[in-house]
Amino acid sequence: MNKVVTLRLTEDEYNKILLASRIDHRPISSFITISTLKQIEESYYVDPIEMAEIRSNKKLNKKLKAGYQDAKAMRGKFVG
């Protein structure tokens, strides 16, 4: 089911988004949706090539496992 979201923009922000959406030949709503999802994917998920590099790095994996075990056992100093 689709959801409706209200977005408050300044005139300048609106004009920039409008111009970019016209360049992409998309309606503003489609442009905002696609741009937001792309940003989330690029910022919050690991690229498959990068993940393969992480998994192949034995020294890093050993340190990650040790850190995980320390956190699980509540050992160490946690900075928040």
CNS distance restraints for C-alpha pairs under 8 A (distance, minus, plus):
assign (resid   9 and name CA) (resid  13 and name CA) 5.77 0.50 0.50
assign (resid   9 and name CA) (resid  14 and name CA) 5.82 0.50 0.50
assign (resid  10 and name CA) (resid  14 and name CA) 6.14 0.50 0.50
assign (resid  11 and name CA) (resid  15 and name CA) 6.17 0.50 0.50
assign (resid  12 and name CA) (resid  16 and name CA) 6.26 0.50 0.50
assign (resid  13 and name CA) (resid  17 and name CA) 6.23 0.50 0.50
assign (resid  14 and name CA) (resid  18 and name CA) 5.96 0.50 0.50
assign (resid  15 and name CA) (resid  19 and name CA) 6.02 0.50 0.50
assign (resid  16 and name CA) (resid  20 and name CA) 6.20 0.50 0.50
assign (resid  17 and name CA) (resid  21 and name CA) 6.02 0.50 0.50
assign (resid  17 and name CA) (resid  28 and name CA) 7.05 0.50 0.50
assign (resid  17 and name CA) (resid  32 and name CA) 7.82 0.50 0.50
assign (resid  18 and name CA) (resid  22 and name CA) 6.19 0.50 0.50
assign (resid  18 and name CA) (resid  28 and name CA) 6.16 0.50 0.50
assign (resid  19 and name CA) (resid  23 and name CA) 6.29 0.50 0.50
assign (resid  20 and name CA) (resid  24 and name CA) 6.35 0.50 0.50
assign (resid  20 and name CA) (resid  31 and name CA) 7.96 0.50 0.50
assign (resid  21 and name CA) (resid  25 and name CA) 6.02 0.50 0.50
assign (resid  21 and name CA) (resid  26 and name CA) 5.21 0.50 0.50
assign (resid  21 and name CA) (resid  27 and name CA) 6.19 0.50 0.50
assign (resid  21 and name CA) (resid  28 and name CA) 5.58 0.50 0.50
assign (resid  21 and name CA) (resid  31 and name CA) 5.50 0.50 0.50
assign (resid  22 and name CA) (resid  26 and name CA) 6.03 0.50 0.50
assign (resid  22 and name CA) (resid  27 and name CA) 7.38 0.50 0.50
assign (resid  24 and name CA) (resid  31 and name CA) 7.74 0.50 0.50
assign (resid  26 and name CA) (resid  30 and name CA) 6.13 0.50 0.50
assign (resid  26 and name CA) (resid  31 and name CA) 5.92 0.50 0.50
assign (resid  27 and name CA) (resid  31 and name CA) 6.21 0.50 0.50
assign (resid  28 and name CA) (resid  32 and name CA) 6.08 0.50 0.50
assign (resid  29 and name CA) (resid  33 and name CA) 6.13 0.50 0.50
assign (resid  30 and name CA) (resid  34 and name CA) 6.05 0.50 0.50
assign (resid  31 and name CA) (resid  35 and name CA) 5.91 0.50 0.50
assign (resid  32 and name CA) (resid  36 and name CA) 5.92 0.50 0.50
assign (resid  33 and name CA) (resid  37 and name CA) 6.15 0.50 0.50
assign (resid  34 and name CA) (resid  38 and name CA) 6.04 0.50 0.50
assign (resid  35 and name CA) (resid  39 and name CA) 6.14 0.50 0.50
assign (resid  36 and name CA) (resid  40 and name CA) 6.22 0.50 0.50
assign (resid  37 and name CA) (resid  41 and name CA) 6.14 0.50 0.50
assign (resid  38 and name CA) (resid  42 and name CA) 6.14 0.50 0.50
assign (resid  39 and name CA) (resid  43 and name CA) 5.94 0.50 0.50
assign (resid  40 and name CA) (resid  44 and name CA) 5.60 0.50 0.50
assign (resid  40 and name CA) (resid  45 and name CA) 7.58 0.50 0.50
assign (resid  41 and name CA) (resid  45 and name CA) 5.44 0.50 0.50
assign (resid  42 and name CA) (resid  46 and name CA) 7.64 0.50 0.50
assign (resid  42 and name CA) (resid  47 and name CA) 7.93 0.50 0.50
assign (resid  46 and name CA) (resid  50 and name CA) 6.49 0.50 0.50
assign (resid  46 and name CA) (resid  51 and name CA) 6.16 0.50 0.50
assign (resid  47 and name CA) (resid  51 and name CA) 6.14 0.50 0.50
assign (resid  48 and name CA) (resid  52 and name CA) 6.18 0.50 0.50
assign (resid  49 and name CA) (resid  53 and name CA) 6.39 0.50 0.50
assign (resid  50 and name CA) (resid  54 and name CA) 6.30 0.50 0.50
assign (resid  51 and name CA) (resid  55 and name CA) 6.13 0.50 0.50
assign (resid  52 and name CA) (resid  56 and name CA) 6.12 0.50 0.50
assign (resid  53 and name CA) (resid  57 and name CA) 6.32 0.50 0.50
assign (resid  54 and name CA) (resid  60 and name CA) 7.30 0.50 0.50
assign (resid  54 and name CA) (resid  61 and name CA) 7.43 0.50 0.50
assign (resid  55 and name CA) (resid  61 and name CA) 6.93 0.50 0.50
assign (resid  57 and name CA) (resid  61 and name CA) 6.26 0.50 0.50
assign (resid  58 and name CA) (resid  62 and name CA) 6.12 0.50 0.50
assign (resid  59 and name CA) (resid  63 and name CA) 6.43 0.50 0.50
assign (resid  60 and name CA) (resid  64 and name CA) 6.13 0.50 0.50
assign (resid  61 and name CA) (resid  65 and name CA) 6.08 0.50 0.50
assign (resid  62 and name CA) (resid  66 and name CA) 6.24 0.50 0.50
assign (resid  63 and name CA) (resid  67 and name CA) 6.06 0.50 0.50
assign (resid  64 and name CA) (resid  68 and name CA) 6.06 0.50 0.50
assign (resid  65 and name CA) (resid  69 and name CA) 6.18 0.50 0.50
assign (resid  66 and name CA) (resid  70 and name CA) 6.18 0.50 0.50
assign (resid  67 and name CA) (resid  71 and name CA) 6.13 0.50 0.50
assign (resid  68 and name CA) (resid  72 and name CA) 6.04 0.50 0.50
assign (resid  69 and name CA) (resid  73 and name CA) 6.11 0.50 0.50
assign (resid  70 and name CA) (resid  74 and name CA) 6.00 0.50 0.50
assign (resid  70 and name CA) (resid  75 and name CA) 4.94 0.50 0.50
assign (resid  70 and name CA) (resid  76 and name CA) 6.84 0.50 0.50
assign (resid  71 and name CA) (resid  75 and name CA) 5.92 0.50 0.50
assign (resid  71 and name CA) (resid  76 and name CA) 7.39 0.50 0.50
